[in-house]
Amino acid sequence: MGNQNNRGRTLTDYDIRLFSQQSQLPPHIIQQLYEAFIERAGKDGRMTVSDFKKSYLEINPNASPYNLDSEAERVFIMFDRDRNGVLTFDEFMMAYVLLQRGVDTPVNRWQYVISAMPTGVLSRPGFVNSGEALQLLQQLNQFYQIPNFEPVAQHNIVWTQLTPQLDPTGYIPQAEFLRVIAAQPSIQPHIW
């Protein structure tokens, strides 16, 4: 991406077009969003979790006021792809798009996590195999910190449910995997 860092600069026309294509937002909205981001993050273009919490209700009007801080922290962590403790504009923009489109559900959030996984972790776009499913469950546990959660045991339970739906090469559609995960009684109460 042409503007990964955003430090102390404005968006170029190329960056605006690229972000517009990526997010499906009109160019003028990208520019407004960038200006609002810089206003909250500062000229260095790096938004801290504290900055994000202050603007979270603006970008997610459906947020629960009862657990606002923890919800904002979890969204921040999800979109901090490089795990450096700050959001760059492109990370912030993707959080904004997801929250504004009203698709903020566990399955959609995990679809985003799958999309943001490093290249090579998932071998087939749109599908997961058993090993990849286990890696995703380990990330789920790390992200949500579910009490008494054993990724290997949960993987065996989920994969047994999915076995009848496997294609001949041992893959399952990601959407189906996520649907089954979100419905698990040991997981469902803990995912927000």
Rosetta blueprint (number, residue, H / E / L):
1 M L
2 G L
3 N L
4 Q L
5 N L
6 N L
7 R L
8 G L
9 R L
10 T L
11 L L
12 T L
13 D H
14 Y H
15 D H
16 I H
17 R H
18 L H
19 F H
20 S H
21 Q H
22 Q H
23 S H
24 Q L
25 L L
26 P L
27 P H
28 H H
29 I H
30 I H
31 Q H
32 Q H
33 L H
34 Y H
35 E H
36 A H
37 F H
38 I H
39 E H
40 R H
41 A H
42 G L
43 K L
44 D L
45 G L
46 R L
47 M E
48 T L
49 V H
50 S H
51 D H
52 F H
53 K H
54 K H
55 S H
56 Y H
57 L H
58 E H
59 I H
60 N L
61 P L
62 N L
63 A L
64 S L
65 P H
66 Y H
67 N H
68 L H
69 D H
70 S H
71 E H
72 A H
73 E H
74 R H
75 V H
76 F H
77 I H
78 M H
79 F H
80 D L
81 R L
82 D L
83 R L
84 N L
85 G L
86 V L
87 L E
88 T L
89 F H
90 D H
91 E H
92 F H
93 M H
94 M H
95 A H
96 Y H
97 V H
98 L H
99 L H
100 Q H
101 R L
102 G L
103 V L
104 D L
105 T L
106 P H
107 V H
108 N H
109 R H
110 W H
111 Q H
112 Y H
113 V H
114 I H
115 S H
116 A H
117 M L
118 P L
119 T E
120 G L
121 V L
122 L E
123 S L
124 R L
125 P L
126 G L
127 F E
128 V E
129 N L
130 S H
131 G H
132 E H
133 A H
134 L H
135 Q H
136 L H
137 L H
138 Q H
139 Q H
140 L H
141 N H
142 Q H
143 F H
144 Y H
145 Q L
146 I L
147 P L
148 N L
149 F L
150 E L
151 P H
152 V H
153 A H
154 Q H
155 H H
156 N H
157 I H
158 V H
159 W H
160 T H
161 Q H
162 L H
163 T H
164 P H
165 Q H
166 L L
167 D L
168 P L
169 T L
170 G L
171 Y L
172 I E
173 P E
174 Q H
175 A H
176 E H
177 F H
178 L H
179 R H
180 V H
181 I H
182 A H
183 A H
184 Q L
185 P L
186 S L
187 I L
188 Q H
189 P H
190 H H
191 I L
192 W L
